Amino acid sequence: MKERHWNNLVGSLRHGQCVLVLGPEIPLSVNSEDSKSASTETTNFTEVLRSQLARDLEEDNRRLSGNTVAAIAQQYEDSEDFGPATLRATAERVLRSRQYGPSSVHHALASLPFSLIVTTCQDNLLVQALQVAQKSPISQRYHLRGDKRDNPEFMLPGSPRCPVVFHLFGDAEEPASLVLSENDVLDFLIRVVSERPPLPNSLLRALKR
C-alpha cells in the first residue's frame, strides 16, 4: 500500500469514518482458577466451542465427521441425543461463560474511534471492553429465524462514544439467533439474499457510505 493510502486510512480512522469488521477468532482472556495466576490469551471462542461440542459427541461414543466448528455443530444438531435446541443451549453456555473475558486485542480495538462495528463474533466481550473504555456501546443482532419485526431498524448515533456493535451471526444473549451449523450458514445466506428477513436499512446505508 502506498504512503498516501496509509495516510488516508489513518486520517479516516482518526476521524471515526471507518467501519470495523471482525471475524470470530479474536483471542480471549481465560481466567485462571488460581486467582494469583495471570490470565492467558491463547485461545478463542471458535476453538472453545469446537472443543466443547466435540467432547460432548465423543463422550456419547460418536465419531467426529469433521474438524470445523460448523461441521461438528452440524453433527451435533443432527444427532437424536442432542439436536438444535441443545446445540444452541450449549453455545449460549460457552459464549456467556464468566471464565472468559476481554483480551488485550478487545481493549486495543475498543480504544479506537469506530462508530459501527460489524462482527461475526457471538459473544459480548467487545461490548465489555468498550464499556471499560468509558463508551456506551449499542448491541444489535441479525435474527435469521425471525421476521422483519425481530430485525427492527435502529439509529446509528454516528459517534465513537456510542458505537453500534452489530452481531451478523446472532448474539448469545438470544440463542435462537445464533448461526452455528453448516445448515445455519446456508440458511443465513439464503435469508440475507432473499431479504427474508432483510438486514436493517440503517446498517446497509452505513456500509454503502
C-alpha positions in Angstrom: 0.0 0.0 0.0 1.3 3.4 -0.9 2.0 6.1 1.7 -0.9 8.3 0.6 -3.2 5.3 1.0 -1.9 4.8 4.5 -2.3 8.5 5.3 -5.9 8.4 4.0 -6.7 5.3 6.1 -5.2 6.7 9.3 -7.0 10.0 8.8 -10.3 8.3 8.2 -9.8 6.2 11.3 -8.8 9.1 13.4 -12.0 11.0 12.5 -14.2 8.0 13.1 -15.1 7.4 9.4 -14.2 3.7 9.2 -16.3 0.6 9.8 -14.6 -2.2 11.8 -15.4 -5.7 10.5 -14.4 -8.6 12.7 -14.2 -12.3 12.3 -14.7 -14.8 15.2 -11.1 -15.7 16.0 -10.2 -12.9 18.5 -8.1 -14.2 21.4 -9.8 -14.5 24.8 -8.6 -13.8 28.2 -9.0 -17.1 30.1 -9.3 -16.5 33.8 -7.2 -18.9 35.8 -8.8 -20.9 38.6 -5.9 -19.8 40.7 -6.6 -16.1 41.3 -2.9 -15.5 41.8 -2.0 -16.7 38.3 -2.1 -14.4 35.3 -4.8 -14.9 32.7 -3.8 -16.3 29.3 -4.8 -15.3 25.7 -4.0 -18.4 23.8 -7.5 -19.5 22.5 -10.7 -18.1 21.0 -14.4 -18.8 21.2 -14.3 -20.7 17.9 -11.8 -23.2 19.4 -13.5 -23.3 22.8 -16.9 -24.1 21.3 -15.5 -26.6 18.8 -13.7 -28.4 21.6 -16.9 -28.5 23.8 -19.1 -29.9 21.0 -16.5 -32.4 20.0 -16.1 -33.6 23.7 -19.9 -34.0 24.1 -20.1 -36.1 20.9 -17.1 -38.3 21.9 -18.5 -38.9 25.3 -21.6 -40.1 23.6 -19.4 -42.5 21.6 -19.9 -40.5 18.4 -17.1 -40.5 15.8 -16.4 -36.9 14.6 -17.1 -36.4 10.9 -15.4 -33.0 10.5 -13.0 -30.6 12.2 -14.5 -27.2 11.8 -16.9 -25.8 14.3 -19.7 -25.6 11.7 -19.2 -29.3 10.7 -19.1 -30.5 14.3 -22.1 -28.3 15.1 -24.0 -29.9 12.2 -23.2 -33.4 13.5 -24.3 -32.3 17.0 -27.6 -30.8 15.5 -28.3 -33.9 13.5 -27.9 -36.3 16.5 -31.1 -37.5 18.1 -29.4 -37.3 21.5 -28.6 -33.6 21.1 -30.4 -31.7 18.4 -30.7 -28.0 17.5 -32.1 -26.8 20.9 -29.3 -28.5 22.8 -26.7 -27.1 20.3 -27.9 -23.5 20.9 -28.1 -24.0 24.7 -24.5 -25.4 24.7 -23.3 -22.5 22.6 -25.0 -20.0 24.9 -23.4 -21.5 28.0 -19.9 -21.4 26.4 -20.2 -17.9 24.9 -21.6 -16.4 28.1 -19.2 -18.2 30.5 -17.6 -16.0 33.1 -14.5 -18.0 32.7 -13.6 -15.8 29.7 -13.1 -12.1 29.5 -11.9 -9.4 27.0 -8.3 -9.8 25.9 -5.7 -7.1 25.1 -7.0 -7.3 21.5 -10.5 -6.4 22.6 -9.2 -3.5 24.7 -7.0 -2.2 21.8 -9.9 -2.2 19.4 -12.2 -0.6 22.0 -9.8 2.3 22.3 -10.2 3.2 18.6 -12.8 5.6 17.3 -15.3 3.3 15.5 -18.9 4.3 15.3 -20.0 1.0 13.7 -18.6 -2.5 14.3 -19.9 -5.4 12.3 -18.8 -8.8 13.8 -19.4 -12.5 13.4 -18.4 -12.9 17.0 -21.4 -14.1 19.0 -20.2 -13.1 22.5 -20.3 -9.7 24.2 -16.6 -9.4 25.1 -16.1 -6.4 22.8 -19.1 -4.7 24.3 -17.5 -5.2 27.7 -14.2 -3.8 26.5 -16.0 -0.7 25.1 -17.6 -0.2 28.5 -14.3 -0.4 30.2 -13.1 2.3 27.7 -15.8 4.6 29.1 -18.0 4.2 26.0 -21.7 3.4 25.7 -22.0 0.7 23.1 -25.3 -0.3 21.5 -25.6 -4.0 20.8 -27.7 -5.2 17.8 -28.0 -8.5 16.0 -29.4 -10.2 12.9 -32.0 -12.9 13.7 -32.2 -15.2 10.7 -35.1 -17.2 12.3 -37.2 -14.2 13.0 -39.2 -11.9 10.7 -38.9 -8.2 10.0 -40.3 -7.3 13.4 -37.4 -9.3 15.0 -34.9 -7.3 13.0 -36.0 -3.7 13.6 -34.4 -0.6 12.3 -32.1 1.2 14.6 -30.4 4.6 14.7 -26.7 5.0 14.2 -25.6 7.6 16.7 -22.6 8.3 14.5 -20.3 8.9 17.4 -17.4 6.7 18.5 -18.5 7.4 22.1 -21.7 5.4 21.4 -20.7 2.8 18.8 -23.1 0.2 17.4 -21.9 -3.4 17.6 -23.9 -5.4 15.1 -23.7 -9.2 15.5 -24.2 -10.6 12.0 -24.3 -14.2 13.1 -26.6 -13.6 16.0 -26.0 -13.0 19.7 -25.6 -15.4 22.5 -27.9 -13.2 24.6 -30.6 -14.6 22.2 -29.6 -18.2 21.4 -32.3 -18.6 18.7 -30.5 -16.0 16.6 -27.2 -17.9 16.5 -25.6 -19.2 13.3 -23.7 -22.3 14.3 -24.0 -25.3 12.0 -23.4 -25.8 8.3 -27.2 -25.7 7.6 -27.3 -22.4 9.6 -24.7 -20.8 7.4 -26.6 -21.8 4.3 -29.9 -20.6 5.8 -28.2 -17.3 6.7 -27.0 -16.7 3.1 -30.4 -17.6 1.7 -32.3 -15.3 4.1 -29.9 -12.4 3.6 -30.0 -12.6 -0.2 -33.8 -13.1 -0.3 -34.3 -10.4 2.3 -36.5 -12.7 4.4 -35.8 -11.2 6.9 -33.9 -8.2 5.5 -30.9 -6.7 7.1 -31.7 -3.3 8.7 -31.7 -0.5 6.2 -29.7 1.7 8.6 -26.9 -0.9 8.6 -26.9 -1.2 4.8 -26.9 2.6 4.3 -23.9 2.9 6.6 -22.0 0.2 4.8 -22.7 1.7 1.4 -21.4 5.1 2.6 
